[in-house]
Every structure is written in C-alpha cells, then in structure tokens.
Amino acid sequence: MPLVLNYVLNESASAYQQAVTSTDTHANGTHTWQGVSRLQNAIIFTFDHGNATRTGGSWTVLVYVLRPAPSRAADCGDSSPCARATLPRLPATTEP
C-alpha cells in the first residue's frame, strides 16, 4: 500500500509541475500546491528558468492512522503458516 500511495502522490505532483512549465517554459518563482487533500502536506515548487525543485509533500498523520497494520504472516509470527511448518528430520548419522 505505501508504494502505491507514493506513486499516486508523486504522479500528481509531477502533473502539477508539468502544468506550470507547459504554460511558461521559462518559469521563475515559487508555486505552492496543496497536495492531495488530507493525505499529503503542501508541496513548494521553486522554478528557475523552467527547472523545478520541490520540497514538502510528506504524508499527513491521517495516512499513518489509516494505514493497515502489517499482517502476522508477513513477519512470520507464531500463528503464521511459516512458523507452523516443520522441516523433515535427517536421519542420525553415526561415526564409524
């Protein structure tokens, strides 16, 4: 889930950046985009002759609250299938 959210938020920020530079290829100054409401903090774009840098855009607290907890199978806890699996025992060898 975090990878998908990062992808969506990055693509939306890139779309905003492209919208600014498509109207003025030599854009200068700063532009603030509020991000995806309730999921992302504001992003500040700084343009210098059409080249952009961006800061901000971190997840909001709501994302961390609503994020699903990791499953026990993922961390191989006591009740997961990987914890119950047993390896076959090798026959005992005796030294001659």
C-alpha positions in Angstrom: 0.0 0.0 0.0 2.7 2.6 0.8 4.3 2.1 -2.6 1.0 2.7 -4.4 0.3 5.8 -2.4 3.8 7.2 -3.0 3.4 6.5 -6.7 0.0 8.3 -6.9 1.2 11.3 -4.9 4.4 11.6 -7.0 2.4 11.4 -10.2 0.0 14.1 -9.1 2.9 16.4 -8.1 4.6 15.8 -11.4 1.4 16.7 -13.2 1.2 20.0 -11.4 4.8 20.7 -12.2 4.2 19.9 -15.9 1.1 22.2 -15.9 3.2 25.1 -14.7 6.0 24.6 -17.1 3.7 23.9 -20.1 2.2 27.4 -19.8 5.6 29.1 -19.2 8.6 27.1 -20.3 10.9 29.6 -18.6 9.0 29.9 -15.3 10.6 31.6 -12.4 9.5 31.9 -8.8 7.7 29.7 -6.3 4.4 27.9 -6.5 2.6 26.1 -3.7 0.4 23.2 -4.4 -1.7 21.9 -1.5 -1.2 18.3 -2.4 -3.9 15.6 -2.2 -6.2 16.8 0.4 -5.9 15.1 3.8 -3.2 12.7 2.5 -0.3 14.9 1.7 1.2 18.2 3.0 1.7 21.1 0.7 4.5 21.0 -1.9 6.5 24.1 -2.7 7.8 24.2 -6.2 10.7 26.6 -6.9 11.2 27.3 -10.6 14.4 28.8 -12.1 14.2 29.3 -15.9 11.9 26.3 -16.2 13.9 24.0 -14.0 11.9 22.9 -10.9 12.8 21.7 -7.5 10.2 20.7 -4.9 10.1 20.4 -1.2 7.4 19.1 1.1 4.7 16.7 0.2 5.1 14.4 3.2 2.2 12.1 4.3 -0.2 13.6 6.8 -0.9 12.0 10.2 -4.2 10.6 8.7 -2.2 8.3 6.4 -0.3 6.8 9.3 -3.6 6.3 11.3 -5.5 4.7 8.4 -2.6 2.6 7.2 -3.2 -1.1 7.7 -1.2 -2.9 10.3 1.3 -5.5 9.0 -0.1 -9.0 8.8 1.4 -11.6 11.2 2.2 -13.8 8.2 4.4 -11.1 6.8 6.6 -11.0 10.0 6.3 -14.8 10.5 4.7 -14.7 13.9 3.5 -17.7 16.0 0.3 -18.3 14.1 1.6 -17.9 10.6 2.0 -20.8 8.2 5.7 -20.3 8.1 6.0 -20.7 11.9 4.0 -24.0 11.9 6.0 -25.5 9.0 8.5 -28.1 10.1 11.4 -29.3 8.3 11.9 -33.1 7.9 14.4 -34.5 10.2 17.5 -36.0 8.8 18.4 -39.5 9.9 21.0 -39.6 12.6 24.5 -40.5 11.5 27.0 -42.5 13.5 30.7 -42.1 13.1 32.4 -45.4 12.3 
